[in-house]
């Protein structure tokens, strides 16, 4: 595998668009510059599950961002079906019981389960409002330890916390970081953001980039610029 191919497999483009037609257009425009896509709620509720299956059938990697959380049996049955779809990654909230149920359900499938620690749109004030006594860094660290103990495949966290998380989970687990913004880009609704180069230096294994690529006039050029910044790091 070339360095470019290795980097390309570490860049996940978030298809946060309202319709499957727009997602298909973005994939066509990005061509071979991107191999990994995130499909989340917005697209799933517009027919995106079939689209995700199609992407996987075409040889693309798909990160299904569903942030599952429910009773153990419901989580397990959902994970079993997602594994059959050919997805590469799936998120669930990093609650210990849910993670243990999901790990057991995914055993032998090759599906990488990711524990979501603290959403990158939340800061300390948001956590306090939601009833948490911990600050984001403390809560992220606790959930990272619990994910490792549960046997999860990786963690989703802010790249600002990636270095600390990497020290907790070791070298083998994935550390997937959304909230990535190239230097000078608008932060949008993200509060804990990091540049692609700093995310790589901090220990991120995969970078999730949505609006800076999908919202660009030249989507392929935007993706290549981010890949170049990752490579330079």
C-alpha positions in Angstrom: 0.0 0.0 0.0 1.4 3.4 -0.9 1.6 6.3 1.6 -1.3 8.0 -0.3 -3.5 5.0 0.0 -2.7 4.6 3.7 -3.6 8.2 4.3 -6.7 7.9 2.1 -8.0 5.1 4.4 -7.6 7.4 7.4 -9.7 10.3 6.0 -13.4 9.7 6.5 -15.6 12.2 4.6 -18.9 12.9 6.5 -21.8 12.8 4.0 -23.9 15.2 6.1 -26.3 16.1 3.3 -30.1 16.0 3.1 -30.6 13.6 0.2 -29.1 10.4 -1.2 -28.9 12.2 -4.6 -26.6 14.9 -3.1 -24.5 12.2 -1.4 -24.1 10.3 -4.7 -23.0 13.5 -6.3 -20.4 14.2 -3.7 -19.1 10.6 -4.0 -18.9 11.0 -7.8 -17.0 14.3 -7.5 -14.6 12.9 -5.0 -13.8 9.9 -7.1 -10.7 7.9 -6.2 -9.4 10.7 -3.9 -11.6 9.3 -1.0 -12.2 5.7 0.0 -14.0 6.1 3.4 -17.4 7.8 4.1 -19.5 8.5 7.1 -23.3 8.1 6.9 -25.2 9.5 9.9 -28.7 10.3 11.0 -29.5 13.0 8.4 -28.8 10.7 5.5 -30.0 7.5 7.1 -33.5 9.0 7.5 -33.6 9.9 3.8 -32.8 6.5 2.5 -29.2 6.4 3.5 -29.1 2.8 4.7 -29.5 1.4 1.2 -27.0 3.9 0.0 -24.5 2.8 2.6 -25.0 -0.8 1.5 -24.3 0.3 -2.1 -21.1 2.1 -1.1 -19.9 -1.0 0.7 -20.7 -3.2 -2.3 -18.7 -0.8 -4.5 -15.6 -1.4 -2.4 -15.9 1.8 -0.3 -15.5 1.8 3.5 -18.5 3.0 5.4 -18.6 4.4 8.9 -22.2 4.1 10.1 -22.6 6.8 12.7 -25.7 5.8 14.6 -24.6 6.3 18.2 -26.6 3.3 19.5 -27.8 3.2 23.1 -30.6 0.9 24.3 -31.1 -2.2 26.4 -28.5 -4.8 25.9 -30.6 -7.1 23.7 -31.7 -4.3 21.4 -28.1 -3.1 20.9 -26.9 -6.6 20.2 -29.5 -7.3 17.6 -28.9 -4.0 15.9 -25.1 -4.6 15.8 -25.7 -8.1 14.3 -27.6 -6.6 11.4 -25.2 -3.8 10.8 -22.3 -6.4 10.7 -24.3 -8.2 7.9 -24.5 -5.0 5.9 -20.8 -4.9 5.3 -20.1 -1.7 7.3 -16.6 -1.0 8.4 -17.3 1.1 11.6 -20.3 1.6 13.8 -20.7 4.0 16.8 -22.5 3.6 20.1 -22.5 5.7 23.2 -19.7 4.5 25.5 -21.9 3.1 28.3 -20.2 -0.1 29.7 -23.2 -2.4 29.5 -24.1 -1.4 25.9 -20.5 -1.7 24.8 -20.2 -5.2 26.3 -23.4 -6.4 24.5 -22.2 -4.9 21.2 -18.8 -6.5 21.4 -20.3 -9.9 21.9 -22.7 -9.4 19.1 -20.0 -8.3 16.6 -17.5 -11.0 17.6 -16.0 -12.6 14.4 -17.6 -10.1 12.0 -14.7 -7.6 11.4 -17.0 -4.7 12.3 -15.1 -2.1 14.2 -17.2 -0.8 17.1 -16.5 2.8 18.3 -17.4 4.2 21.6 -18.5 7.8 21.5 -17.1 9.6 24.5 -18.2 13.3 24.6 -19.7 14.9 21.5 -17.3 17.5 20.0 -20.2 20.1 20.0 -20.2 20.0 23.9 -18.0 21.8 26.3 -17.8 21.9 30.1 -20.9 24.2 30.4 -22.9 21.8 28.2 -22.0 18.8 30.4 -22.9 20.7 33.6 -26.3 21.6 32.1 -26.8 17.9 31.3 -26.1 16.9 34.9 -22.5 15.7 34.6 -20.1 16.7 37.3 -17.0 15.9 35.2 -15.3 18.2 32.7 -15.0 16.8 29.1 -11.4 15.6 29.5 -12.2 13.6 32.7 -15.3 12.0 31.2 -13.5 11.2 27.9 -10.7 9.5 29.9 -13.2 7.4 31.9 -15.1 6.3 28.9 -11.9 5.5 27.0 -10.8 3.1 29.8 -14.3 1.5 29.8 -14.2 1.0 26.1 -10.8 -0.6 26.2 -12.0 -2.9 29.0 -15.1 -3.9 27.1 -13.0 -4.9 24.0 -14.2 -2.2 21.7 -12.4 -1.5 18.4 -11.9 2.2 19.0 -13.0 5.5 20.4 -14.6 8.7 19.0 -13.3 11.8 20.7 -12.2 15.3 20.0 -8.7 15.5 18.5 -7.9 17.8 21.4 -8.2 14.7 23.6 -6.6 12.2 21.2 -3.2 12.2 22.8 -4.6 11.5 26.2 -6.9 8.8 24.8 -4.1 7.2 22.9 -2.1 6.8 26.1 -5.2 5.1 27.7 -6.2 2.7 24.9 -2.7 1.9 23.6 -1.5 1.6 20.0 -4.0 -0.9 18.5 -7.4 0.7 19.1 -8.8 3.2 16.6 -9.0 6.8 17.7 -11.5 8.5 15.4 -11.7 12.3 15.6 -14.5 14.5 14.2 -14.4 18.3 14.6 -11.5 18.6 12.2 -11.1 22.0 10.5 -8.3 23.0 8.2 -6.5 26.2 9.3 -8.7 29.2 8.7 -11.9 27.2 8.2 -15.2 28.1 10.0 -15.8 26.1 13.1 -19.5 25.9 12.6 -21.2 24.3 15.6 -18.1 22.5 16.8 -16.5 23.7 20.0 -13.4 21.5 20.4 -11.7 21.6 17.0 -8.2 20.7 15.7 -6.4 21.0 12.4 -5.7 17.8 10.4 -2.0 18.0 11.0 -2.4 18.4 14.8 -4.9 15.6 14.9 -2.4 13.2 13.3 0.4 14.4 15.7 -1.9 13.9 18.7 -2.5 10.2 17.8 -5.7 10.1 15.8 -5.9 7.1 13.6 -8.9 8.4 11.5 -10.1 12.0 10.8 -13.8 12.7 10.1 -14.2 15.8 7.9 -17.6 16.9 6.7 -18.3 20.5 5.7 -14.8 21.6 4.8 -14.9 18.9 2.0 -18.6 18.4 1.1 -19.3 22.1 1.3 -16.3 23.1 -0.9 -16.7 24.3 -4.5 -13.9 21.9 -5.5 -14.5 18.9 -3.3 -11.7 16.8 -4.7 -9.2 19.7 -4.2 -10.3 20.2 -0.6 -9.9 16.5 0.1 -6.4 16.4 -1.5 -5.4 19.5 0.5 -6.4 17.8 3.8 -4.6 14.6 2.7 -1.5 16.6 2.0 -1.7 18.3 5.4 -2.0 14.8 7.0 1.0 13.6 5.1 3.1 16.5 6.2 2.4 15.6 9.8 
